[in-house]
């Protein structure tokens, strides 16, 4: 039955592509469908994922309803967010087709605000610095350029035995001295070894270094930000973070072991902030988990120069990150909080975004799980993370041993 739905989805995507466009509909773009058709015979194709990505048909996490319920009581400091499904003149937006116009306006505003940096057409060429085997996983440390005269490193992890193309996940580290060593499982607390854990579950993962670290073991936020803004005074620090994350996506998508139509992202704290922007502004990312980043612009140090700068504190700024969540729709997005950076006070961002998601599906894959255990990733949150990926970005038995 899954194969039949996949073939039907491919046919419909090709037949109706001029009407649906490419701005977030489940029947993605013609190029995606055409590419998938050529890949289908190899076993696992994008078309199969399209069929499953239709949230009316896809397997859902068993606890989806739970993460779409409001807290019993909202904190007093929750922000009042501007409604998303209204035009500039106050008219309601009631269809996905009409939403595309407003969606385009929101996207254009954020791009103009960030001033993202351009990437080369080809993925960065990387050098393998070392390689080791951890059980059934191969872990490589690689180096490459993240811009002219801006060398960086990442860890690349993959299952030692693969029999087909598998999903890839970009894993963005939090604010710890040991940077990429954390998600790759080299140093730090096991609960944040997302890159290693996902590789052990059959995914290929890349853990790139944030630009605030000049090397893998030392953060120099002020110096690195000053260096970047001297080169690109019109851009925000988050523009550099977005560039670096997208370069990691480019590398991941170029690997022969990776199905470039099935990519995800995850991050905790600093990394959680980055994945919101990555998923919102790069539609190659199909599934995202953001843990304790502080989704609201007033919830943490978003006004730091290495993020968005002091402009967001101005009374007339008028924008917040529910707009980015709306840009992610209808792709699965899970927000995790512990009542530290995120938690009950983050609910309005989900609440305002759910109506946009419901333009595509009655069972939208969007939610907030509050584990109420602070700025951590306790076992119940870990379980939700891997449930989310396995439901919405699954590795199939014939792909990985």
NORPEUR-V333784 format. One record per residue. N is the residue number from 0. RES is the residue in one letter. OMEGA is omega in radians with two decimals (999 if undefined). BURIAL is I if it has 16 or more other C-alpha atoms within 10 Angstrom, else O. Layout:
N,RES,OMEGA,BURIAL
N,RES,OMEGA,BURIAL
//
This chain:
0,X,3.13,O
1,X,-3.14,O
2,X,3.14,O
3,X,3.12,O
4,X,-3.13,I
5,X,-3.12,I
6,X,3.12,I
7,X,3.14,O
8,X,3.11,I
9,X,-3.10,I
10,X,-3.12,I
11,X,3.14,O
12,X,3.13,I
13,X,-3.07,I
14,X,-3.00,O
15,X,-3.09,O
16,X,-3.10,I
17,X,3.13,O
18,X,-3.03,O
19,X,-3.11,I
20,X,-3.03,I
21,X,-3.03,I
22,X,2.97,I
23,X,3.11,I
24,X,-3.12,I
25,X,3.09,I
26,X,3.08,I
27,X,-3.03,I
28,X,3.12,I
29,X,-3.11,I
30,X,3.09,O
31,X,-3.10,I
32,X,3.14,I
33,X,3.12,I
34,X,-3.11,O
35,X,-3.12,I
36,X,3.14,I
37,X,-3.10,O
38,X,-2.96,I
39,X,-3.08,I
40,X,-3.13,O
41,X,3.06,O
42,X,-3.06,O
43,X,-3.06,I
44,X,3.07,I
45,X,-3.11,I
46,X,3.08,I
47,X,3.13,I
48,X,3.09,I
49,X,-3.14,I
50,X,-3.12,I
51,X,3.14,I
52,X,3.01,I
53,X,-2.96,I
54,X,3.02,I
55,X,-3.05,O
56,X,-2.99,O
57,X,2.96,I
58,X,3.11,O
59,X,2.99,I
60,X,-3.06,O
61,X,-3.03,O
62,X,-3.09,O
63,X,-3.13,I
64,X,-3.12,O
65,X,-3.06,O
66,X,3.06,I
67,X,3.09,I
68,X,3.13,O
69,X,3.04,I
70,X,3.11,O
71,X,3.12,O
72,X,3.13,O
73,X,3.05,O
74,X,-3.08,O
75,X,-3.01,O
76,X,-3.13,O
77,X,-3.12,I
78,X,3.00,I
79,X,-3.03,O
80,X,3.11,I
81,X,3.14,O
82,X,-3.09,O
83,X,-3.02,I
84,X,3.02,I
85,X,3.06,O
86,X,-3.13,O
87,X,-3.14,O
88,X,3.00,O
89,X,3.14,O
90,X,-3.12,O
91,X,3.04,O
92,X,-2.98,I
93,X,-3.13,O
94,X,3.10,O
95,X,3.13,I
96,X,3.13,O
97,X,3.11,O
98,X,-3.10,I
99,X,3.12,I
100,X,3.14,O
101,X,3.11,I
102,X,3.12,I
103,X,3.12,O
104,X,3.14,O
105,X,3.14,I
106,X,-3.13,I
107,X,-3.14,O
108,X,-3.10,O
109,X,3.09,I
110,X,3.10,O
111,X,3.14,O
112,X,-3.09,O
113,X,-2.98,I
114,X,-3.12,I
115,X,3.14,I
116,X,3.14,O
117,X,3.08,O
118,X,3.02,O
119,X,3.12,O
120,X,-3.11,O
121,X,3.10,O
122,X,3.11,I
123,X,3.00,I
124,X,-3.09,O
125,X,3.10,O
126,X,3.08,O
127,X,-3.12,O
128,X,3.02,O
129,X,-3.09,O
130,X,3.13,O
131,X,-3.13,O
132,X,3.06,O
133,X,-3.08,O
134,X,-3.11,O
135,X,-3.09,O
136,X,3.00,I
137,X,-3.14,I
138,X,-3.14,I
139,X,2.97,I
140,X,-3.04,I
141,X,3.06,I
142,X,3.13,I
143,X,3.13,I
144,X,3.07,O
145,X,-3.06,I
146,X,-3.10,I
147,X,3.11,O
148,X,3.10,O
149,X,-3.12,O
150,X,3.11,O
151,X,3.12,I
152,X,3.07,I
153,X,2.92,I
154,X,3.07,I
155,X,-3.09,I
156,X,3.13,I
157,X,3.06,I
158,X,-3.12,I
159,X,-3.12,I
160,X,3.09,O
161,X,3.12,O
162,X,3.11,O
163,X,3.08,I
164,X,-3.09,I
165,X,3.08,I
166,X,3.07,I
167,X,-3.11,I
168,X,3.01,I
169,X,-3.07,I
170,X,-3.03,I
171,X,-2.98,I
172,X,3.10,I
173,X,-3.09,I
174,X,3.05,O
175,X,-3.11,I
176,X,-3.03,I
177,X,2.94,I
178,X,-3.02,I
179,X,3.07,I
180,X,-3.10,I
181,X,-3.08,I
182,X,3.13,I
183,X,3.10,I
184,X,3.13,I
185,X,3.13,O
186,X,3.02,O
187,X,-3.06,I
188,X,-3.04,O
189,X,-3.07,O
190,X,-3.13,I
191,X,3.08,I
192,X,-3.00,I
193,X,-3.10,I
194,X,3.12,I
195,X,-3.10,I
196,X,3.14,I
197,X,3.09,I
198,X,3.09,I
199,X,3.11,I
200,X,3.02,I
201,X,-3.14,I
202,X,2.91,I
203,X,-3.07,I
204,X,3.03,I
205,X,-3.09,I
206,X,-3.07,I
207,X,-3.13,I
208,X,3.04,I
209,X,-3.02,I
210,X,3.12,I
211,X,3.10,I
212,X,3.07,I
213,X,3.02,I
214,X,-3.00,I
215,X,-3.00,I
216,X,-3.07,O
217,X,3.08,O
218,X,3.05,I
219,X,-2.98,O
220,X,-3.07,I
221,X,-3.11,O
222,X,-3.12,O
223,X,3.13,I
224,X,3.11,I
225,X,3.12,O
226,X,-3.14,O
227,X,-3.08,I
228,X,3.04,I
229,X,3.12,O
230,X,-3.03,O
231,X,-3.03,I
232,X,-3.12,O
233,X,-3.08,O
234,X,3.02,I
235,X,3.08,I
236,X,3.13,I
237,X,3.08,I
238,X,3.08,I
239,X,3.10,I
240,X,3.11,I
241,X,3.11,I
242,X,-3.09,I
243,X,3.10,I
244,X,-3.14,I
245,X,3.05,I
246,X,3.06,I
247,X,3.06,I
248,X,3.13,I
249,X,3.14,I
250,X,-3.11,I
251,X,-3.08,I
252,X,-3.11,I
253,X,-3.06,O
254,X,-3.10,O
255,X,-3.12,O
256,X,-2.98,I
257,X,2.98,I
258,X,-3.03,I
259,X,3.08,I
260,X,-3.13,I
261,X,-3.12,I
262,X,3.12,I
263,X,3.10,I
264,X,3.10,I
265,X,3.06,I
266,X,3.09,I
267,X,3.07,I
268,X,3.04,I
269,X,-3.14,I
270,X,3.11,I
271,X,3.06,I
272,X,-3.07,I
273,X,-3.06,I
274,X,3.06,I
275,X,3.13,I
276,X,3.13,I
277,X,-3.11,I
278,X,-3.10,I
279,X,-2.98,I
280,X,3.08,I
281,X,-3.02,I
282,X,2.98,I
283,X,3.14,I
284,X,-3.04,I
285,X,-3.07,I
286,X,-3.08,I
287,X,2.96,I
288,X,3.13,I
289,X,-3.03,I
290,X,2.96,I
291,X,3.09,I
292,X,-3.02,I
293,X,-2.97,I
294,X,-3.14,I
295,X,3.14,I
296,X,3.09,I
297,X,-3.01,O
298,X,3.10,I
299,X,-3.02,O
300,X,3.10,O
301,X,-3.13,I
302,X,3.07,O
303,X,-3.09,I
304,X,-3.14,I
305,X,3.00,I
306,X,-3.02,I
307,X,3.12,I
308,X,-3.00,O
309,X,-3.14,O
310,X,-3.06,O
311,X,3.13,I
312,X,-3.14,O
313,X,-3.07,O
314,X,-3.08,O
315,X,-3.11,O
316,X,2.92,O
317,X,-3.14,O
318,X,3.05,I
319,X,-2.91,I
320,X,2.97,I
321,X,3.07,I
322,X,3.10,I
323,X,3.08,I
324,X,3.11,I
325,X,3.08,I
326,X,-3.14,I
327,X,-3.11,I
328,X,0.11,I
329,X,-3.08,I
330,X,-3.07,I
331,X,3.14,I
332,X,3.10,I
333,X,3.08,I
334,X,3.11,I
335,X,3.08,I
336,X,3.09,I
337,X,-3.04,I
338,X,2.98,I
339,X,3.06,I
340,X,3.08,I
341,X,-3.12,I
342,X,-3.11,I
343,X,-3.11,I
344,X,3.11,I
345,X,-3.07,I
346,X,-3.12,I
347,X,3.13,I
348,X,3.05,I
349,X,-3.11,I
350,X,-3.12,I
351,X,-3.10,I
352,X,-3.10,I
353,X,3.11,I
354,X,3.07,I
355,X,3.10,I
356,X,-3.08,I
357,X,2.97,I
358,X,-3.10,I
359,X,-3.02,I
360,X,3.04,I
361,X,3.13,O
362,X,-3.03,I
363,X,-3.13,I
364,X,-3.13,I
365,X,3.12,I
366,X,3.10,I
367,X,3.02,I
368,X,3.12,I
369,X,3.14,I
370,X,3.02,I
371,X,-3.13,I
372,X,3.01,O
373,X,-3.03,I
374,X,-3.05,I
375,X,3.05,I
376,X,-3.10,I
377,X,-3.06,O
378,X,-3.13,O
379,X,3.07,O
380,X,3.07,I
381,X,-3.13,I
382,X,3.14,O
383,X,-3.14,I
384,X,-3.04,I
385,X,2.97,I
386,X,-3.08,I
387,X,3.14,I
388,X,-3.09,I
389,X,3.08,I
390,X,-2.96,I
391,X,3.09,I
392,X,-2.96,I
393,X,2.90,I
394,X,-3.08,I
395,X,-3.02,I
396,X,-3.09,O
397,X,-3.08,O
398,X,-3.04,I
399,X,3.12,I
400,X,999,O
//
